[in-house]
């Protein structure tokens, strides 16, 4: 009977959510590789169920290649590509979609099991159901993103890539927070402290920097202005302005890279100031101090990696590490914000 009593905490639920968060992280990295290898448009249809199987015969491969040859990316960028070259980009996109399906199953099936067994803390049921809905929405947004590159473009729209990546990081952070809630139980602090508000603000800054990084990736802006700290020898990019305000914010290579750089400087100053301030106060408990120090160290490493990625013209392996570390920074900041609310 005791297994059917709903408690305020559940270690199995915490482990499950942590595993799903790790899978989301893997998917983010593979998605980054898919974007960097220009593989995202290789599968031109969205088949949530039947698309789980890759081509199983030469005829099937020829059919998929024929579909790809109809879109602008092939006609304007990859004309003359061989079938074997097509298979390389196809497998990247297929792996990304397969991971999406795997994450969905890894979440939905245990969720149903824990719900039936009444092992999910009551206060977390609606939140877990909301995460399941967001995961389904992420699949739809992924296709919405891909569809933007099938007609009038040779790549996906940068703003749609930003939305797709942003939601992935929202899911990643929410999974970590919910896993910690399931592990430790409900916080007893009724009102947020100034430190908890600052911690949430830090999470917001990191998330915004990730969104700006998505615009850099979506515009291939890591392949221009590859000197630092200047931009082709100047403080301000010469081609900053795009076509209108939105064209500048979302589509100008010079603008998106400059914005990503500037917020990186601001974020570095903020996280260092928070780490120093946390060490000097007794209000922040030792576990939270360790988390903000870890966040600071990871942020500084991320800055170094970002500069190296830029100056080396965004090699695939380094760009993947840079995206992976962005998730680590957000994950640590999430854990810090969660912990600071429990003083």
C-alpha positions as CSV (number, residue, x, y, z in Angstrom):
1,X,0.0,0.0,0.0
2,X,2.8,2.4,0.8
3,X,3.9,2.5,-2.9
4,X,0.6,4.0,-3.7
5,X,0.9,6.9,-1.3
6,X,1.9,10.1,-3.0
7,X,4.7,11.9,-1.1
8,X,6.3,15.3,-1.5
9,X,9.4,13.8,-3.1
10,X,10.4,10.9,-5.3
11,X,14.0,9.8,-6.1
12,X,12.9,7.6,-9.0
13,X,11.0,10.5,-10.6
14,X,14.1,12.7,-10.1
15,X,16.3,10.1,-11.8
16,X,13.9,9.8,-14.7
17,X,13.7,13.5,-15.3
18,X,17.5,13.8,-15.1
19,X,18.0,11.1,-17.7
20,X,15.5,12.9,-20.0
21,X,17.4,16.2,-19.4
22,X,20.7,14.4,-20.5
23,X,18.9,13.1,-23.6
24,X,17.8,16.6,-24.4
25,X,21.4,17.8,-24.1
26,X,22.5,15.1,-26.5
27,X,19.8,16.1,-28.9
28,X,20.9,19.8,-28.7
29,X,24.5,18.8,-29.6
30,X,23.4,16.6,-32.5
31,X,21.0,19.3,-33.6
32,X,23.9,21.7,-33.6
33,X,26.0,19.3,-35.7
34,X,23.0,18.9,-38.1
35,X,22.9,22.7,-38.6
36,X,26.7,23.1,-38.9
37,X,26.9,20.4,-41.6
38,X,23.9,21.9,-43.5
39,X,22.1,18.6,-43.1
40,X,18.7,19.9,-41.7
41,X,17.0,20.1,-45.1
42,X,18.0,16.6,-46.3
43,X,14.7,15.1,-45.2
44,X,12.0,17.1,-46.9
45,X,8.9,15.5,-45.2
46,X,7.6,15.3,-41.7
47,X,6.4,11.8,-40.9
48,X,6.3,11.5,-37.1
49,X,5.6,7.7,-37.2
50,X,6.6,6.2,-40.5
51,X,9.6,8.5,-40.7
52,X,11.2,6.7,-37.8
53,X,12.6,4.1,-40.2
54,X,15.5,5.2,-42.6
55,X,15.5,4.2,-46.2
56,X,15.9,0.4,-46.4
57,X,16.7,-0.2,-50.1
58,X,18.4,1.5,-53.0
59,X,15.0,2.5,-54.4
60,X,14.1,4.2,-51.1
61,X,17.4,6.1,-51.1
62,X,16.9,7.2,-54.7
63,X,13.4,8.4,-53.8
64,X,14.7,10.5,-50.9
65,X,17.5,11.9,-53.0
66,X,15.0,12.9,-55.7
67,X,12.9,14.8,-53.1
68,X,16.0,16.6,-51.9
69,X,17.0,17.6,-55.5
70,X,13.8,19.5,-55.8
71,X,14.6,22.1,-53.1
72,X,16.7,25.3,-53.6
73,X,19.5,24.1,-51.3
74,X,20.4,21.3,-53.8
75,X,19.8,23.4,-56.9
76,X,21.8,26.5,-55.7
77,X,24.4,25.0,-53.3
78,X,24.8,21.3,-53.6
79,X,24.1,20.7,-57.3
80,X,26.1,17.7,-58.5
81,X,26.1,16.1,-55.0
82,X,26.5,12.3,-55.2
83,X,24.1,9.8,-53.5
84,X,26.9,8.9,-51.0
85,X,27.4,12.6,-50.1
86,X,23.6,12.9,-49.7
87,X,23.6,9.9,-47.3
88,X,26.0,11.7,-45.0
89,X,23.8,14.7,-44.5
90,X,20.7,12.5,-44.4
91,X,22.0,10.5,-41.5
92,X,22.7,13.6,-39.5
93,X,19.1,14.8,-39.8
94,X,17.7,11.3,-39.3
95,X,19.7,10.9,-36.1
96,X,18.4,14.2,-34.9
97,X,14.8,13.3,-35.5
98,X,15.4,9.8,-34.1
99,X,16.7,11.3,-30.9
100,X,13.6,13.5,-30.8
101,X,11.4,10.4,-30.9
102,X,13.6,8.7,-28.3
103,X,13.3,11.6,-26.0
104,X,9.5,11.6,-26.4
105,X,9.2,7.9,-25.5
106,X,11.7,8.3,-22.7
107,X,9.4,10.9,-21.2
108,X,5.9,9.8,-22.1
109,X,6.2,6.1,-21.0
110,X,7.7,6.6,-17.6
111,X,5.4,9.6,-17.0
112,X,2.4,7.3,-17.6
113,X,3.9,4.6,-15.3
114,X,4.7,7.0,-12.4
115,X,1.3,8.7,-12.8
116,X,-0.5,5.4,-12.5
117,X,1.7,4.3,-9.6
118,X,1.1,7.7,-7.9
119,X,4.8,8.3,-7.5
120,X,4.9,11.8,-8.9
121,X,4.5,14.4,-6.2
122,X,1.0,15.9,-6.5
123,X,2.4,19.5,-7.0
124,X,4.5,18.3,-9.9
125,X,1.8,16.5,-12.0
126,X,0.6,19.5,-13.9
127,X,4.2,20.7,-14.5
128,X,5.2,17.3,-15.8
129,X,2.2,17.2,-18.1
130,X,3.1,20.7,-19.3
131,X,6.7,19.5,-20.1
132,X,5.2,16.6,-22.1
133,X,3.1,19.1,-24.1
134,X,6.1,21.3,-24.7
135,X,8.0,18.3,-26.0
136,X,5.3,17.6,-28.5
137,X,5.2,21.3,-29.5
138,X,9.0,21.1,-30.0
139,X,8.5,18.5,-32.7
140,X,6.0,20.7,-34.5
141,X,8.3,23.7,-34.2
142,X,11.1,21.6,-35.6
143,X,9.1,21.0,-38.8
144,X,8.0,24.6,-38.9
145,X,11.7,25.5,-38.9
146,X,12.7,23.0,-41.6
147,X,9.8,24.0,-43.8
148,X,11.1,27.5,-44.0
149,X,14.1,26.3,-46.0
150,X,12.2,24.1,-48.6
151,X,10.9,26.7,-50.9
152,X,12.5,30.1,-51.2
153,X,15.7,29.7,-49.1
154,X,18.8,27.5,-49.1
155,X,18.8,27.2,-45.3
156,X,16.2,27.5,-42.5
157,X,15.0,30.9,-41.3
158,X,17.4,32.1,-38.5
159,X,14.5,33.3,-36.3
160,X,12.8,29.9,-36.5
161,X,16.1,28.2,-35.6
162,X,16.2,30.5,-32.6
163,X,12.7,29.5,-31.5
164,X,13.5,25.8,-32.0
165,X,16.8,25.9,-30.0
166,X,15.3,28.2,-27.4
167,X,12.5,25.8,-26.6
168,X,15.0,23.0,-26.3
169,X,16.9,24.9,-23.7
170,X,13.6,25.8,-21.9
171,X,12.9,22.1,-21.7
172,X,16.4,21.3,-20.5
173,X,16.3,23.9,-17.7
174,X,12.8,23.0,-16.7
175,X,13.7,19.3,-16.5
176,X,16.6,20.0,-14.2
177,X,14.6,22.3,-12.0
178,X,11.7,19.7,-11.7
179,X,14.1,16.9,-11.1
180,X,15.6,18.8,-8.2
181,X,12.1,19.5,-6.9
182,X,11.3,15.8,-7.0
183,X,14.5,14.9,-5.3
184,X,14.4,17.4,-2.4
185,X,10.7,18.2,-2.0
186,X,8.9,21.5,-1.9
187,X,10.8,24.6,-0.9
188,X,9.8,26.1,2.5
189,X,10.7,29.7,1.7
190,X,7.4,31.6,1.0
191,X,8.9,34.7,-0.7
192,X,11.8,35.0,-3.1
193,X,14.9,36.7,-1.7
194,X,16.9,39.4,-3.6
195,X,19.4,36.6,-4.3
196,X,16.8,34.4,-5.8
197,X,15.7,37.2,-8.1
198,X,19.3,37.8,-9.2
199,X,19.7,34.1,-9.8
200,X,16.7,34.1,-12.0
201,X,18.0,37.2,-13.8
202,X,21.2,35.4,-14.5
203,X,19.3,32.5,-16.0
204,X,17.5,35.0,-18.2
205,X,20.8,36.6,-19.4
206,X,22.3,33.2,-20.2
207,X,19.1,32.2,-22.1
208,X,19.1,35.4,-24.1
209,X,22.8,34.8,-25.0
210,X,21.9,31.3,-26.2
211,X,19.1,32.8,-28.4
212,X,21.6,35.3,-29.9
213,X,24.0,32.5,-30.5
214,X,21.2,30.7,-32.4
215,X,20.9,33.8,-34.7
216,X,24.7,33.7,-35.2
217,X,24.4,30.0,-36.2
218,X,21.4,30.6,-38.4
219,X,23.1,33.4,-40.3
220,X,26.5,31.6,-40.6
221,X,27.8,34.7,-38.8
222,X,30.6,32.7,-37.2
223,X,32.3,32.6,-40.6
224,X,32.7,36.4,-40.9
225,X,34.5,38.9,-38.7
226,X,36.9,36.3,-37.5
227,X,39.2,38.6,-35.6
228,X,38.9,39.5,-32.0
229,X,38.4,41.9,-30.1
230,X,37.9,44.0,-33.2
231,X,35.7,43.1,-36.2
232,X,37.7,43.2,-39.4
233,X,39.9,45.8,-37.7
234,X,37.1,48.0,-36.5
235,X,35.0,48.3,-33.3
236,X,31.7,48.3,-35.2
237,X,30.9,46.1,-38.2
238,X,30.6,48.0,-41.4
239,X,27.6,45.9,-42.6
240,X,25.7,46.2,-39.3
241,X,22.4,47.5,-40.8
242,X,20.0,45.1,-42.5
243,X,16.7,45.7,-44.3
244,X,14.8,47.4,-41.5
245,X,14.9,46.8,-37.8
246,X,14.0,43.1,-37.9
247,X,16.3,42.5,-40.8
248,X,19.1,44.0,-38.7
249,X,18.3,42.1,-35.5
250,X,17.7,38.7,-37.1
251,X,19.4,38.6,-40.5
252,X,22.4,40.9,-40.5
253,X,25.6,38.9,-40.0
254,X,27.5,41.8,-38.6
255,X,24.7,42.8,-36.2
256,X,24.0,39.3,-34.8
257,X,27.6,38.7,-34.1
258,X,28.1,42.1,-32.5
259,X,25.0,41.5,-30.2
260,X,26.3,38.1,-29.2
261,X,29.7,39.5,-28.4
262,X,28.3,42.4,-26.4
263,X,26.0,40.3,-24.3
264,X,28.8,37.9,-23.7
265,X,30.8,40.7,-22.1
266,X,27.9,41.8,-20.0
267,X,27.2,38.2,-18.9
268,X,30.8,37.7,-17.9
269,X,30.9,40.8,-15.8
270,X,27.5,39.9,-14.1
271,X,28.5,36.4,-13.3
272,X,31.9,37.4,-11.8
273,X,30.2,40.1,-9.7
274,X,27.7,37.6,-8.4
275,X,30.4,35.1,-7.6
276,X,32.4,37.7,-5.6
277,X,29.3,39.0,-3.9
278,X,28.2,35.4,-2.9
279,X,31.5,34.7,-1.4
280,X,31.4,37.8,0.8
281,X,27.9,37.2,2.3
282,X,26.7,34.7,4.8
283,X,23.2,34.7,3.3
284,X,24.2,32.4,0.4
285,X,24.7,28.9,1.8
286,X,27.9,27.0,0.9
287,X,26.2,24.7,-1.7
288,X,24.9,27.7,-3.6
289,X,28.3,29.4,-3.4
290,X,29.8,26.3,-5.0
291,X,27.2,26.4,-7.7
292,X,27.7,30.1,-8.6
293,X,31.5,29.5,-8.6
294,X,31.0,26.5,-11.0
295,X,28.8,28.7,-13.2
296,X,31.4,31.4,-13.3
297,X,34.2,29.0,-14.2
298,X,32.1,27.4,-16.9
299,X,31.1,30.9,-18.3
300,X,34.8,31.9,-18.5
301,X,35.6,28.7,-20.3
302,X,32.7,29.3,-22.6
303,X,34.0,32.8,-23.4
304,X,37.5,31.4,-24.3
305,X,35.8,28.7,-26.4
306,X,33.6,31.2,-28.2
307,X,36.6,33.4,-29.1
308,X,38.5,30.3,-30.3
309,X,35.5,29.1,-32.3
310,X,35.2,32.5,-34.0
311,X,38.9,32.9,-34.8
312,X,39.2,29.4,-36.2
313,X,36.2,30.1,-38.4
314,X,33.7,27.8,-36.6
315,X,35.2,24.3,-37.1
316,X,32.5,21.6,-36.5
317,X,34.1,19.9,-33.4
318,X,34.8,23.2,-31.6
319,X,31.3,24.6,-32.4
320,X,29.7,21.5,-31.0
321,X,31.7,21.8,-27.8
322,X,30.7,25.5,-27.6
323,X,27.0,24.6,-27.8
324,X,27.4,21.8,-25.3
325,X,29.1,24.1,-22.8
326,X,26.3,26.6,-23.3
327,X,23.9,24.0,-21.9
328,X,26.3,23.2,-19.1
329,X,26.3,26.9,-18.1
330,X,22.5,27.1,-18.2
331,X,22.2,23.9,-16.2
332,X,24.6,25.2,-13.5
333,X,22.8,28.5,-13.3
334,X,19.5,26.6,-13.1
335,X,20.8,24.6,-10.2
336,X,22.1,27.7,-8.5
337,X,18.7,29.5,-8.9
338,X,16.9,26.5,-7.5
339,X,19.3,26.1,-4.5
340,X,19.3,29.8,-3.6
341,X,15.5,29.6,-3.1
342,X,15.9,27.0,-0.4
343,X,17.9,28.9,2.2
